[in-house]
Amino acid sequence: MTMKYLLVIVVVWLAFIIWRNNRRREVEQRPAPPPAAGKTLGAPQAMVRCAHCGLHLPATDALPGKDDKVYCSAAHRQADQ
């Protein structure tokens, strides 16, 4: 009776080893996924500070004012004038 259990354990162990080796080969042969297109970062942007509230924002989003001042919104530009 003990021999039956030993035989079952050996067969299960061999099946597991074969399955693991086959799985390892599949993973090694699988091509690497292409890089995601939406994950690229843009170039760094220059940051400026709003003359009214001190908020830092990209220079492309800032609104120009008098005396080379920049603002984060039209309301802050009007409030500072």
PDB file of N, CA, C and O in Angstrom:
ATOM      1  N   MET A   1       0.821  -1.188   0.000  1.00  0.00           N
ATOM      2  CA  MET A   1       0.000   0.000   0.000  1.00  0.00           C
ATOM      3  C   MET A   1       0.868   1.256   0.000  1.00  0.00           C
ATOM      4  O   MET A   1       0.523   2.229  -0.670  1.00  0.00           O
ATOM      5  N   THR A   2       1.956   1.263   0.714  1.00  0.00           N
ATOM      6  CA  THR A   2       2.865   2.393   0.758  1.00  0.00           C
ATOM      7  C   THR A   2       3.508   2.598  -0.606  1.00  0.00           C
ATOM      8  O   THR A   2       3.806   3.730  -0.986  1.00  0.00           O
ATOM      9  N   MET A   3       3.721   1.532  -1.332  1.00  0.00           N
ATOM     10  CA  MET A   3       4.331   1.615  -2.658  1.00  0.00           C
ATOM     11  C   MET A   3       3.413   2.361  -3.625  1.00  0.00           C
ATOM     12  O   MET A   3       3.895   3.078  -4.503  1.00  0.00           O
ATOM     13  N   LYS A   4       2.111   2.202  -3.477  1.00  0.00           N
ATOM     14  CA  LYS A   4       1.167   2.906  -4.345  1.00  0.00           C
ATOM     15  C   LYS A   4       1.302   4.412  -4.150  1.00  0.00           C
ATOM     16  O   LYS A   4       1.366   5.163  -5.123  1.00  0.00           O
ATOM     17  N   TYR A   5       1.346   4.848  -2.909  1.00  0.00           N
ATOM     18  CA  TYR A   5       1.463   6.277  -2.628  1.00  0.00           C
ATOM     19  C   TYR A   5       2.794   6.838  -3.124  1.00  0.00           C
ATOM     20  O   TYR A   5       2.850   7.958  -3.632  1.00  0.00           O
ATOM     21  N   LEU A   6       3.829   6.081  -2.979  1.00  0.00           N
ATOM     22  CA  LEU A   6       5.141   6.507  -3.460  1.00  0.00           C
ATOM     23  C   LEU A   6       5.119   6.651  -4.981  1.00  0.00           C
ATOM     24  O   LEU A   6       5.665   7.612  -5.523  1.00  0.00           O
ATOM     25  N   LEU A   7       4.488   5.697  -5.669  1.00  0.00           N
ATOM     26  CA  LEU A   7       4.385   5.755  -7.125  1.00  0.00           C
ATOM     27  C   LEU A   7       3.566   6.977  -7.558  1.00  0.00           C
ATOM     28  O   LEU A   7       3.937   7.656  -8.516  1.00  0.00           O
ATOM     29  N   VAL A   8       2.467   7.263  -6.872  1.00  0.00           N
ATOM     30  CA  VAL A   8       1.644   8.435  -7.204  1.00  0.00           C
ATOM     31  C   VAL A   8       2.440   9.721  -6.998  1.00  0.00           C
ATOM     32  O   VAL A   8       2.382  10.630  -7.826  1.00  0.00           O
ATOM     33  N   ILE A   9       3.172   9.795  -5.908  1.00  0.00           N
ATOM     34  CA  ILE A   9       3.979  10.987  -5.634  1.00  0.00           C
ATOM     35  C   ILE A   9       5.046  11.179  -6.702  1.00  0.00           C
ATOM     36  O   ILE A   9       5.278  12.308  -7.135  1.00  0.00           O
ATOM     37  N   VAL A  10       5.689  10.131  -7.128  1.00  0.00           N
ATOM     38  CA  VAL A  10       6.727  10.219  -8.163  1.00  0.00           C
ATOM     39  C   VAL A  10       6.119  10.660  -9.490  1.00  0.00           C
ATOM     40  O   VAL A  10       6.699  11.495 -10.185  1.00  0.00           O
ATOM     41  N   VAL A  11       4.961  10.114  -9.851  1.00  0.00           N
ATOM     42  CA  VAL A  11       4.318  10.488 -11.119  1.00  0.00           C
ATOM     43  C   VAL A  11       3.893  11.951 -11.087  1.00  0.00           C
ATOM     44  O   VAL A  11       4.093  12.672 -12.064  1.00  0.00           O
ATOM     45  N   VAL A  12       3.313  12.398  -9.982  1.00  0.00           N
ATOM     46  CA  VAL A  12       2.907  13.805  -9.864  1.00  0.00           C
ATOM     47  C   VAL A  12       4.126  14.707  -9.910  1.00  0.00           C
ATOM     48  O   VAL A  12       4.092  15.754 -10.556  1.00  0.00           O
ATOM     49  N   TRP A  13       5.187  14.327  -9.245  1.00  0.00           N
ATOM     50  CA  TRP A  13       6.406  15.121  -9.244  1.00  0.00           C
ATOM     51  C   TRP A  13       6.990  15.230 -10.655  1.00  0.00           C
ATOM     52  O   TRP A  13       7.396  16.318 -11.065  1.00  0.00           O
ATOM     53  N   LEU A  14       7.038  14.137 -11.396  1.00  0.00           N
ATOM     54  CA  LEU A  14       7.544  14.165 -12.777  1.00  0.00           C
ATOM     55  C   LEU A  14       6.656  15.018 -13.677  1.00  0.00           C
ATOM     56  O   LEU A  14       7.159  15.768 -14.513  1.00  0.00           O
ATOM     57  N   ALA A  15       5.350  14.908 -13.511  1.00  0.00           N
ATOM     58  CA  ALA A  15       4.431  15.725 -14.307  1.00  0.00           C
ATOM     59  C   ALA A  15       4.656  17.209 -14.027  1.00  0.00           C
ATOM     60  O   ALA A  15       4.641  18.026 -14.947  1.00  0.00           O
ATOM     61  N   PHE A  16       4.863  17.553 -12.763  1.00  0.00           N
ATOM     62  CA  PHE A  16       5.119  18.942 -12.401  1.00  0.00           C
ATOM     63  C   PHE A  16       6.421  19.442 -13.020  1.00  0.00           C
ATOM     64  O   PHE A  16       6.462  20.559 -13.535  1.00  0.00           O
ATOM     65  N   ILE A  17       7.468  18.652 -12.983  1.00  0.00           N
ATOM     66  CA  ILE A  17       8.765  19.039 -13.563  1.00  0.00           C
ATOM     67  C   ILE A  17       8.629  19.252 -15.069  1.00  0.00           C
ATOM     68  O   ILE A  17       9.157  20.226 -15.605  1.00  0.00           O
ATOM     69  N   ILE A  18       7.933  18.362 -15.748  1.00  0.00           N
ATOM     70  CA  ILE A  18       7.745  18.494 -17.201  1.00  0.00           C
ATOM     71  C   ILE A  18       6.938  19.752 -17.511  1.00  0.00           C
ATOM     72  O   ILE A  18       7.288  20.511 -18.415  1.00  0.00           O
ATOM     73  N   TRP A  19       5.856  19.970 -16.759  1.00  0.00           N
ATOM     74  CA  TRP A  19       5.028  21.156 -16.983  1.00  0.00           C
ATOM     75  C   TRP A  19       5.831  22.439 -16.755  1.00  0.00           C
ATOM     76  O   TRP A  19       5.728  23.380 -17.542  1.00  0.00           O
ATOM     77  N   ARG A  20       6.622  22.483 -15.696  1.00  0.00           N
ATOM     78  CA  ARG A  20       7.413  23.664 -15.381  1.00  0.00           C
ATOM     79  C   ARG A  20       8.441  23.943 -16.475  1.00  0.00           C
ATOM     80  O   ARG A  20       8.630  25.096 -16.860  1.00  0.00           O
ATOM     81  N   ASN A  21       9.099  22.915 -16.974  1.00  0.00           N
ATOM     82  CA  ASN A  21      10.090  23.105 -18.035  1.00  0.00           C
ATOM     83  C   ASN A  21       9.438  23.595 -19.325  1.00  0.00           C
ATOM     84  O   ASN A  21       9.983  24.460 -20.009  1.00  0.00           O
ATOM     85  N   ASN A  22       8.280  23.046 -19.653  1.00  0.00           N
ATOM     86  CA  ASN A  22       7.573  23.505 -20.852  1.00  0.00           C
ATOM     87  C   ASN A  22       7.131  24.959 -20.694  1.00  0.00           C
ATOM     88  O   ASN A  22       7.236  25.748 -21.634  1.00  0.00           O
ATOM     89  N   ARG A  23       6.656  25.297 -19.552  1.00  0.00           N
ATOM     90  CA  ARG A  23       6.218  26.676 -19.292  1.00  0.00           C
ATOM     91  C   ARG A  23       7.394  27.645 -19.374  1.00  0.00           C
ATOM     92  O   ARG A  23       7.262  28.748 -19.904  1.00  0.00           O
ATOM     93  N   ARG A  24       8.525  27.233 -18.856  1.00  0.00           N
ATOM     94  CA  ARG A  24       9.724  28.073 -18.896  1.00  0.00           C
ATOM     95  C   ARG A  24      10.158  28.313 -20.348  1.00  0.00           C
ATOM     96  O   ARG A  24      10.545  29.427 -20.703  1.00  0.00           O
ATOM     97  N   ARG A  25      10.095  27.283 -21.174  1.00  0.00           N
ATOM     98  CA  ARG A  25      10.461  27.440 -22.591  1.00  0.00           C
ATOM     99  C   ARG A  25       9.492  28.378 -23.300  1.00  0.00           C
ATOM    100  O   ARG A  25       9.914  29.194 -24.120  1.00  0.00           O
ATOM    101  N   GLU A  26       8.198  28.275 -22.998  1.00  0.00           N
ATOM    102  CA  GLU A  26       7.216  29.171 -23.612  1.00  0.00           C
ATOM    103  C   GLU A  26       7.506  30.632 -23.276  1.00  0.00           C
ATOM    104  O   GLU A  26       7.434  31.503 -24.142  1.00  0.00           O
ATOM    105  N   VAL A  27       7.829  30.884 -22.036  1.00  0.00           N
ATOM    106  CA  VAL A  27       8.107  32.245 -21.608  1.00  0.00           C
ATOM    107  C   VAL A  27       9.371  32.773 -22.269  1.00  0.00           C
ATOM    108  O   VAL A  27       9.417  33.938 -22.666  1.00  0.00           O
ATOM    109  N   GLU A  28      10.382  31.949 -22.393  1.00  0.00           N
ATOM    110  CA  GLU A  28      11.631  32.386 -23.018  1.00  0.00           C
ATOM    111  C   GLU A  28      11.456  32.642 -24.506  1.00  0.00           C
ATOM    112  O   GLU A  28      12.117  33.525 -25.053  1.00  0.00           O
ATOM    113  N   GLN A  29      10.592  31.902 -25.171  1.00  0.00           N
ATOM    114  CA  GLN A  29      10.405  32.049 -26.615  1.00  0.00           C
ATOM    115  C   GLN A  29       9.397  33.138 -26.965  1.00  0.00           C
ATOM    116  O   GLN A  29       9.331  33.569 -28.116  1.00  0.00           O
ATOM    117  N   ARG A  30       8.626  33.579 -26.004  1.00  0.00           N
ATOM    118  CA  ARG A  30       7.622  34.611 -26.265  1.00  0.00           C
ATOM    119  C   ARG A  30       8.322  35.919 -26.577  1.00  0.00           C
ATOM    120  O   ARG A  30       9.228  36.316 -25.844  1.00  0.00           O
ATOM    121  N   PRO A  31       7.919  36.615 -27.666  1.00  0.00           N
ATOM    122  CA  PRO A  31       8.561  37.898 -27.987  1.00  0.00           C
ATOM    123  C   PRO A  31       8.174  38.957 -26.960  1.00  0.00           C
ATOM    124  O   PRO A  31       7.102  38.901 -26.357  1.00  0.00           O
ATOM    125  N   ALA A  32       9.063  39.911 -26.778  1.00  0.00           N
ATOM    126  CA  ALA A  32       8.821  40.993 -25.827  1.00  0.00           C
ATOM    127  C   ALA A  32       7.688  41.872 -26.347  1.00  0.00           C
ATOM    128  O   ALA A  32       7.610  42.118 -27.550  1.00  0.00           O
ATOM    129  N   PRO A  33       6.812  42.348 -25.471  1.00  0.00           N
ATOM    130  CA  PRO A  33       5.711  43.207 -25.933  1.00  0.00           C
ATOM    131  C   PRO A  33       6.248  44.543 -26.430  1.00  0.00           C
ATOM    132  O   PRO A  33       7.242  45.046 -25.906  1.00  0.00           O
ATOM    133  N   PRO A  34       5.597  45.120 -27.435  1.00  0.00           N
ATOM    134  CA  PRO A  34       6.066  46.419 -27.936  1.00  0.00           C
ATOM    135  C   PRO A  34       5.817  47.498 -26.890  1.00  0.00           C
ATOM    136  O   PRO A  34       4.889  47.385 -26.089  1.00  0.00           O
ATOM    137  N   PRO A  35       6.632  48.532 -26.891  1.00  0.00           N
ATOM    138  CA  PRO A  35       6.432  49.607 -25.904  1.00  0.00           C
ATOM    139  C   PRO A  35       5.103  50.310 -26.161  1.00  0.00           C
ATOM    140  O   PRO A  35       4.689  50.480 -27.308  1.00  0.00           O
ATOM    141  N   ALA A  36       4.452  50.710 -25.097  1.00  0.00           N
ATOM    142  CA  ALA A  36       3.161  51.382 -25.210  1.00  0.00           C
ATOM    143  C   ALA A  36       3.345  52.764 -25.823  1.00  0.00           C
ATOM    144  O   ALA A  36       4.239  53.513 -25.428  1.00  0.00           O
ATOM    145  N   ALA A  37       2.494  53.098 -26.791  1.00  0.00           N
ATOM    146  CA  ALA A  37       2.615  54.375 -27.488  1.00  0.00           C
ATOM    147  C   ALA A  37       2.198  55.547 -26.617  1.00  0.00           C
ATOM    148  O   ALA A  37       2.755  56.636 -26.752  1.00  0.00           O
ATOM    149  N   GLY A  38       1.240  55.355 -25.733  1.00  0.00           N
ATOM    150  CA  GLY A  38       0.736  56.447 -24.921  1.00  0.00           C
ATOM    151  C   GLY A  38       1.584  56.752 -23.706  1.00  0.00           C
ATOM    152  O   GLY A  38       1.274  57.695 -22.978  1.00  0.00           O
ATOM    153  N   LYS A  39       2.629  56.007 -23.456  1.00  0.00           N
ATOM    154  CA  LYS A  39       3.425  56.172 -22.244  1.00  0.00           C
ATOM    155  C   LYS A  39       4.635  57.079 -22.439  1.00  0.00           C
ATOM    156  O   LYS A  39       5.427  57.237 -21.510  1.00  0.00           O
ATOM    157  N   THR A  40       4.803  57.677 -23.608  1.00  0.00           N
ATOM    158  CA  THR A  40       5.982  58.501 -23.835  1.00  0.00           C
ATOM    159  C   THR A  40       5.801  59.869 -23.185  1.00  0.00           C
ATOM    160  O   THR A  40       4.701  60.420 -23.166  1.00  0.00           O
ATOM    161  N   LEU A  41       6.867  60.394 -22.665  1.00  0.00           N
ATOM    162  CA  LEU A  41       6.845  61.702 -22.034  1.00  0.00           C
ATOM    163  C   LEU A  41       7.337  62.753 -23.016  1.00  0.00           C
ATOM    164  O   LEU A  41       8.212  62.490 -23.842  1.00  0.00           O
ATOM    165  N   GLY A  42       6.774  63.926 -22.916  1.00  0.00           N
ATOM    166  CA  GLY A  42       7.213  65.013 -23.764  1.00  0.00           C
ATOM    167  C   GLY A  42       8.488  65.643 -23.227  1.00  0.00           C
ATOM    168  O   GLY A  42       8.985  65.276 -22.162  1.00  0.00           O
ATOM    169  N   ALA A  43       8.992  66.577 -23.971  1.00  0.00           N
ATOM    170  CA  ALA A  43      10.199  67.287 -23.546  1.00  0.00           C
ATOM    171  C   ALA A  43       9.870  68.171 -22.348  1.00  0.00           C
ATOM    172  O   ALA A  43       8.730  68.612 -22.209  1.00  0.00           O
ATOM    173  N   PRO A  44      10.829  68.434 -21.494  1.00  0.00           N
ATOM    174  CA  PRO A  44      10.590  69.325 -20.353  1.00  0.00           C
ATOM    175  C   PRO A  44      10.187  70.714 -20.823  1.00  0.00           C
ATOM    176  O   PRO A  44      10.656  71.189 -21.857  1.00  0.00           O
ATOM    177  N   GLN A  45       9.320  71.359 -20.062  1.00  0.00           N
ATOM    178  CA  GLN A  45       8.851  72.688 -20.422  1.00  0.00           C
ATOM    179  C   GLN A  45       9.349  73.703 -19.405  1.00  0.00           C
ATOM    180  O   GLN A  45       9.563  73.393 -18.233  1.00  0.00           O
ATOM    181  N   ALA A  46       9.525  74.917 -19.888  1.00  0.00           N
ATOM    182  CA  ALA A  46       9.921  76.005 -18.997  1.00  0.00           C
ATOM    183  C   ALA A  46       8.730  76.373 -18.119  1.00  0.00           C
ATOM    184  O   ALA A  46       7.604  76.476 -18.606  1.00  0.00           O
ATOM    185  N   MET A  47       8.977  76.569 -16.832  1.00  0.00           N
ATOM    186  CA  MET A  47       7.929  76.914 -15.891  1.00  0.00           C
ATOM    187  C   MET A  47       8.075  78.388 -15.499  1.00  0.00           C
ATOM    188  O   MET A  47       9.185  78.901 -15.359  1.00  0.00           O
ATOM    189  N   VAL A  48       6.933  79.053 -15.325  1.00  0.00           N
ATOM    190  CA  VAL A  48       6.920  80.453 -14.892  1.00  0.00           C
ATOM    191  C   VAL A  48       5.999  80.570 -13.684  1.00  0.00           C
ATOM    192  O   VAL A  48       5.223  79.660 -13.392  1.00  0.00           O
ATOM    193  N   ARG A  49       6.091  81.692 -12.990  1.00  0.00           N
ATOM    194  CA  ARG A  49       5.311  81.900 -11.775  1.00  0.00           C
ATOM    195  C   ARG A  49       4.310  83.030 -12.011  1.00  0.00           C
ATOM    196  O   ARG A  49       4.669  84.089 -12.526  1.00  0.00           O
ATOM    197  N   CYS A  50       3.061  82.798 -11.632  1.00  0.00           N
ATOM    198  CA  CYS A  50       2.025  83.817 -11.755  1.00  0.00           C
ATOM    199  C   CYS A  50       2.392  84.994 -10.857  1.00  0.00           C
ATOM    200  O   CYS A  50       2.719  84.810  -9.684  1.00  0.00           O
ATOM    201  N   ALA A  51       2.336  86.208 -11.415  1.00  0.00           N
ATOM    202  CA  ALA A  51       2.709  87.407 -10.665  1.00  0.00           C
ATOM    203  C   ALA A  51       1.686  87.738  -9.582  1.00  0.00           C
ATOM    204  O   ALA A  51       1.996  88.494  -8.662  1.00  0.00           O
ATOM    205  N   HIS A  52       0.489  87.196  -9.669  1.00  0.00           N
ATOM    206  CA  HIS A  52      -0.559  87.511  -8.686  1.00  0.00           C
ATOM    207  C   HIS A  52      -0.622  86.503  -7.540  1.00  0.00           C
ATOM    208  O   HIS A  52      -0.590  86.889  -6.371  1.00  0.00           O
ATOM    209  N   CYS A  53      -0.711  85.199  -7.873  1.00  0.00           N
ATOM    210  CA  CYS A  53      -0.906  84.190  -6.820  1.00  0.00           C
ATOM    211  C   CYS A  53       0.316  83.315  -6.564  1.00  0.00           C
ATOM    212  O   CYS A  53       0.352  82.591  -5.569  1.00  0.00           O
ATOM    213  N   GLY A  54       1.308  83.364  -7.432  1.00  0.00           N
ATOM    214  CA  GLY A  54       2.526  82.584  -7.217  1.00  0.00           C
ATOM    215  C   GLY A  54       2.463  81.157  -7.754  1.00  0.00           C
ATOM    216  O   GLY A  54       3.390  80.379  -7.530  1.00  0.00           O
ATOM    217  N   LEU A  55       1.411  80.805  -8.445  1.00  0.00           N
ATOM    218  CA  LEU A  55       1.268  79.462  -9.010  1.00  0.00           C
ATOM    219  C   LEU A  55       2.299  79.244 -10.113  1.00  0.00           C
ATOM    220  O   LEU A  55       2.488  80.107 -10.970  1.00  0.00           O
ATOM    221  N   HIS A  56       2.962  78.099 -10.091  1.00  0.00           N
ATOM    222  CA  HIS A  56       3.903  77.752 -11.160  1.00  0.00           C
ATOM    223  C   HIS A  56       3.143  76.994 -12.240  1.00  0.00           C
ATOM    224  O   HIS A  56       2.395  76.061 -11.949  1.00  0.00           O
ATOM    225  N   LEU A  57       3.343  77.404 -13.493  1.00  0.00           N
ATOM    226  CA  LEU A  57       2.679  76.770 -14.617  1.00  0.00           C
ATOM    227  C   LEU A  57       3.590  76.807 -15.831  1.00  0.00           C
ATOM    228  O   LEU A  57       4.525  77.605 -15.878  1.00  0.00           O
ATOM    229  N   PRO A  58       3.323  75.933 -16.835  1.00  0.00           N
ATOM    230  CA  PRO A  58       4.153  75.947 -18.038  1.00  0.00           C
ATOM    231  C   PRO A  58       4.067  77.300 -18.748  1.00  0.00           C
ATOM    232  O   PRO A  58       3.011  77.931 -18.778  1.00  0.00           O
ATOM    233  N   ALA A  59       5.170  77.725 -19.305  1.00  0.00           N
ATOM    234  CA  ALA A  59       5.215  79.022 -19.977  1.00  0.00           C
ATOM    235  C   ALA A  59       4.256  79.075 -21.155  1.00  0.00           C
ATOM    236  O   ALA A  59       3.773  80.151 -21.506  1.00  0.00           O
ATOM    237  N   THR A  60       3.972  77.940 -21.767  1.00  0.00           N
ATOM    238  CA  THR A  60       3.049  77.925 -22.909  1.00  0.00           C
ATOM    239  C   THR A  60       1.608  78.187 -22.476  1.00  0.00           C
ATOM    240  O   THR A  60       0.797  78.621 -23.295  1.00  0.00           O
ATOM    241  N   ASP A  61       1.265  77.935 -21.204  1.00  0.00           N
ATOM    242  CA  ASP A  61      -0.096  78.150 -20.699  1.00  0.00           C
ATOM    243  C   ASP A  61      -0.269  79.512 -20.035  1.00  0.00           C
ATOM    244  O   ASP A  61      -1.395  79.903 -19.727  1.00  0.00           O
ATOM    245  N   ALA A  62       0.812  80.232 -19.809  1.00  0.00           N
ATOM    246  CA  ALA A  62       0.755  81.508 -19.099  1.00  0.00           C
ATOM    247  C   ALA A  62       0.241  82.617 -20.004  1.00  0.00           C
ATOM    248  O   ALA A  62       0.438  82.595 -21.219  1.00  0.00           O
ATOM    249  N   LEU A  63      -0.425  83.592 -19.380  1.00  0.00           N
ATOM    250  CA  LEU A  63      -0.914  84.761 -20.103  1.00  0.00           C
ATOM    251  C   LEU A  63       0.032  85.930 -19.852  1.00  0.00           C
ATOM    252  O   LEU A  63       0.347  86.222 -18.698  1.00  0.00           O
ATOM    253  N   PRO A  64       0.495  86.609 -20.910  1.00  0.00           N
ATOM    254  CA  PRO A  64       1.439  87.713 -20.722  1.00  0.00           C
ATOM    255  C   PRO A  64       0.730  88.949 -20.169  1.00  0.00           C
ATOM    256  O   PRO A  64      -0.453  89.174 -20.425  1.00  0.00           O
ATOM    257  N   GLY A  65       1.469  89.729 -19.419  1.00  0.00           N
ATOM    258  CA  GLY A  65       0.959  90.990 -18.876  1.00  0.00           C
ATOM    259  C   GLY A  65       1.970  92.095 -19.093  1.00  0.00           C
ATOM    260  O   GLY A  65       2.915  91.956 -19.870  1.00  0.00           O
ATOM    261  N   LYS A  66       1.752  93.202 -18.387  1.00  0.00           N
ATOM    262  CA  LYS A  66       2.663  94.344 -18.507  1.00  0.00           C
ATOM    263  C   LYS A  66       3.969  94.060 -17.779  1.00  0.00           C
ATOM    264  O   LYS A  66       4.007  93.264 -16.841  1.00  0.00           O
ATOM    265  N   ASP A  67       5.014  94.703 -18.210  1.00  0.00           N
ATOM    266  CA  ASP A  67       6.343  94.627 -17.582  1.00  0.00           C
ATOM    267  C   ASP A  67       6.876  93.197 -17.522  1.00  0.00           C
ATOM    268  O   ASP A  67       7.501  92.811 -16.535  1.00  0.00           O
ATOM    269  N   ASP A  68       6.640  92.431 -18.541  1.00  0.00           N
ATOM    270  CA  ASP A  68       7.110  91.034 -18.646  1.00  0.00           C
ATOM    271  C   ASP A  68       6.587  90.140 -17.527  1.00  0.00           C
ATOM    272  O   ASP A  68       7.215  89.128 -17.215  1.00  0.00           O
ATOM    273  N   LYS A  69       5.472  90.477 -16.924  1.00  0.00           N
ATOM    274  CA  LYS A  69       4.843  89.616 -15.925  1.00  0.00           C
ATOM    275  C   LYS A  69       3.966  88.598 -16.641  1.00  0.00           C
ATOM    276  O   LYS A  69       3.462  88.853 -17.735  1.00  0.00           O
ATOM    277  N   VAL A  70       3.793  87.456 -16.015  1.00  0.00           N
ATOM    278  CA  VAL A  70       2.912  86.423 -16.563  1.00  0.00           C
ATOM    279  C   VAL A  70       1.887  86.029 -15.510  1.00  0.00           C
ATOM    280  O   VAL A  70       2.133  86.141 -14.310  1.00  0.00           O
ATOM    281  N   TYR A  71       0.731  85.564 -15.982  1.00  0.00           N
ATOM    282  CA  TYR A  71      -0.377  85.239 -15.093  1.00  0.00           C
ATOM    283  C   TYR A  71      -0.960  83.877 -15.466  1.00  0.00           C
ATOM    284  O   TYR A  71      -0.825  83.406 -16.595  1.00  0.00           O
ATOM    285  N   CYS A  72      -1.610  83.262 -14.482  1.00  0.00           N
ATOM    286  CA  CYS A  72      -2.189  81.946 -14.719  1.00  0.00           C
ATOM    287  C   CYS A  72      -3.592  82.041 -15.311  1.00  0.00           C
ATOM    288  O   CYS A  72      -4.073  81.075 -15.905  1.00  0.00           O
ATOM    289  N   SER A  73      -4.256  83.187 -15.161  1.00  0.00           N
ATOM    290  CA  SER A  73      -5.609  83.342 -15.712  1.00  0.00           C
ATOM    291  C   SER A  73      -5.853  84.810 -16.034  1.00  0.00           C
ATOM    292  O   SER A  73      -5.114  85.691 -15.596  1.00  0.00           O
ATOM    293  N   ALA A  74      -6.907  85.052 -16.809  1.00  0.00           N
ATOM    294  CA  ALA A  74      -7.261  86.423 -17.170  1.00  0.00           C
ATOM    295  C   ALA A  74      -7.730  87.195 -15.938  1.00  0.00           C
ATOM    296  O   ALA A  74      -7.496  88.399 -15.834  1.00  0.00           O
ATOM    297  N   ALA A  75      -8.387  86.511 -15.013  1.00  0.00           N
ATOM    298  CA  ALA A  75      -8.864  87.173 -13.799  1.00  0.00           C
ATOM    299  C   ALA A  75      -7.693  87.686 -12.959  1.00  0.00           C
ATOM    300  O   ALA A  75      -7.759  88.782 -12.402  1.00  0.00           O
ATOM    301  N   HIS A  76      -6.639  86.907 -12.871  1.00  0.00           N
ATOM    302  CA  HIS A  76      -5.462  87.358 -12.105  1.00  0.00           C
ATOM    303  C   HIS A  76      -4.733  88.483 -12.829  1.00  0.00           C
ATOM    304  O   HIS A  76      -4.168  89.372 -12.191  1.00  0.00           O
ATOM    305  N   ARG A  77      -4.744  88.447 -14.142  1.00  0.00           N
ATOM    306  CA  ARG A  77      -4.113  89.545 -14.899  1.00  0.00           C
ATOM    307  C   ARG A  77      -4.878  90.843 -14.666  1.00  0.00           C
ATOM    308  O   ARG A  77      -4.268  91.897 -14.490  1.00  0.00           O
ATOM    309  N   GLN A  78      -6.210  90.776 -14.662  1.00  0.00           N
ATOM    310  CA  GLN A  78      -7.027  91.978 -14.425  1.00  0.00           C
ATOM    311  C   GLN A  78      -6.903  92.445 -12.975  1.00  0.00           C
ATOM    312  O   GLN A  78      -6.867  93.648 -12.717  1.00  0.00           O
ATOM    313  N   ALA A  79      -6.836  91.514 -12.034  1.00  0.00           N
ATOM    314  CA  ALA A  79      -6.742  91.891 -10.627  1.00  0.00           C
ATOM    315  C   ALA A  79      -5.423  92.573 -10.306  1.00  0.00           C
ATOM    316  O   ALA A  79      -5.369  93.420  -9.414  1.00  0.00           O
ATOM    317  N   ASP A  80      -4.383  92.226 -11.003  1.00  0.00           N
ATOM    318  CA  ASP A  80      -3.059  92.801 -10.733  1.00  0.00           C
ATOM    319  C   ASP A  80      -2.892  94.153 -11.384  1.00  0.00           C
ATOM    320  O   ASP A  80      -1.978  94.891 -11.016  1.00  0.00           O
ATOM    321  N   GLN A  81      -3.738  94.512 -12.340  1.00  0.00           N
ATOM    322  CA  GLN A  81      -3.587  95.784 -13.041  1.00  0.00           C
ATOM    323  C   GLN A  81      -4.334  96.803 -12.305  1.00  0.00           C
ATOM    324  O   GLN A  81      -4.354  97.966 -12.709  1.00  0.00           O
TER     325      GLN A  81
END
